[in-house]
Amino acid sequence: MIRSILSLFVVATLAACGGADTGTPAAEASSVPRTEQEVVVSGTPVTLADLSVEGMTCEMMCGGAIKKALAKLPGVEATEIKFAEGEATDHAIITYDPAKVSDAELVKAVEGIHDGQYKVSAVNVTRQVQGEAPVLAPAGDEAAEAEKDEVSAVLPTLELPNLLGFLSRLLRM
């Protein structure tokens, strides 16, 4: 009796493991719509990939799983999750080195999490290139007057967790 239960368990485990096709996410990654743009910057250029991710239900657990999976890839420098509750598509913004990892590998890593729970619906790659951006300035006396009257005050944004939203998500589980 115990032998038959044990052999049934082994067969079920092997069948579950053997059913996973590791080549499927790569094939799907090629069908994801992809856009690419170049932006001129004066500082150190980086490459960003904005992945539109479907299937996320929370920022902490889902976003954490996506960050963890992407951090394992060589060349991934940083990942930021943009989650908006109620939206069908959320975003994972990845700073990476395209010489070490491709955006198709980023898509494959995200879609391989939790048996394909997350689906990448679009990829927008922004490649920054070093150079001088053209500056359009007012002519003559207008430029000097504009500089005198200009005040620049940039406050840092601080995102605080929504405690009520977090508690309501916990109660729904």
N, C-alpha and C positions, 0 to 999 in steps of 0.2 A: 504494500500500500504506500509506504513512505517513498520507496523507489519510484513508483509510477508518478507520484506527485512531484518528486524532485526532477525526474526526467521531463515531465510536462513543463515545469518551471524553466528548465534549461532551454527547451525547444522554444518556448514563448519569448524568452530573453533574446535568443539568437535571431528569431524572426523579427523582433522589434528593432534590433540593431541593424540587421541586414536590409531592412526596408528603407533606410535613409539613403538617399541618392545625393552624394556630395557634389555631383556635377550639375545638378539642377539650378542652384542659385546663380552659377556663372552663366548658364544659358539665359536665364531671365535677366541678368544684369545687362546683357547686350541690348535687350528690348526696352530698357528704361530711357525715356526721352532725356537728352543731354544738351545743355547749352554751354558755351564757353565765351568768356570775354576777357579782354586785357585792360588793365587800369595802370596808368602811369603814376608812380609814387616817388617821392624824393628820399625816403628812408630805405630800410632793408625790405626788399620784396619778399612776399610769401605767396603761397597758393592756397586758396580756400575752396572747399566744396560744400555747397548747401544741398543737403539731401532732404527731399520732401518725404517724410516717413508717415505711413498709415499704420494704424493698429496700436498706437500708444494710448494707455489709459491714465497714466500719471507721469509726473516729471521725475519723481524720486526713484521709483523702482524701475520703470521702463527706461527712463533716461539714464539711470545708473548702469543698467545692463548694456545699453548701447555704448556708453562711454567706456565701459570695461572691455567690451569686445573690440572696439576701435583702438584702444590703448595698447592692445597686444600686437597690433600691426607695426612693422618697422616703418619709420618715416612719419608716423602720426605724432604731431607735436601738441595739439590741444583739440578738445571737443567741447562745444557749447550746445546745450539743448534748449530749443525754443518751443515750449509747450503752452498751448492755449486750450483750456478745458472747453469741450463742446465742438472744437474744430475737427474736421475729418483728417486734416493733414497737419502734422507738426514738423519741426525742422531740426536737423542735426547739422551744425556748422563745424566743419573740421579744417584745421590748419595742418597741412601736410607737405612732405617733400615728394614731388612727382617722380623724382629719380629713384626713390625707394619703394613707392607704393602707387598704384593707379587708382583712379576713382572707381573703376569696375571692381577692384578688390575691396574698396570701402563698402560698396553696395552689397557685395557677396557676404561680407562680415555682418552687416546689419540684418540682412535677410536670413542668415543662418542662425540667428538667436532664437531660442525657445521654439524650435521646430517650425520656423517660418512665420512666427506671430507678426513680425513687422514686414511691411512691403514698402520698398522705395519706389515712389511714383515718378520722380523727376530728379535730375542732378543738374545743378548750376555751378560750373567751375569758374572761379575768378582768379586769373593769373596776374599778379602785380609785377610790373617791370620797372626797373629803375630809370629815372629820367627827370626832366624838368617839365612840369605841367604848364601849359600856356596860361598866363595870367591876364585877364582882361581888366583894365583899370580905367577909371574916368580920365579924361584928358585935362591937362593944364591945372588951373587953379581949383577946379572941382576935386581933383585927387587930393590936394593938400587939405582942403576944407573937409572932405569926407574922412580923412585920417584923424583930424582933430576932434570931430564930433563922434567918432566911433568908440563905443564901449563894448568890451567883450567880457562876459562873465559866463563861464561854463561850470555848472554844478555837476558833480558826479552823481550818477544814478545808483540807487541802492535798492535792490529787489529784496523785499522781505517775504518770507513764506506766508501764505494766507492760512492762518490757523483754523478758521472756520471751515474752509474748503478741505483742508487736510483731514479734519475730524469727520466731516461728512463722507469723504472717500473711505475712511477707515470703517465707518458704520455700514457702508454699502457692501463691504466684503464679507 
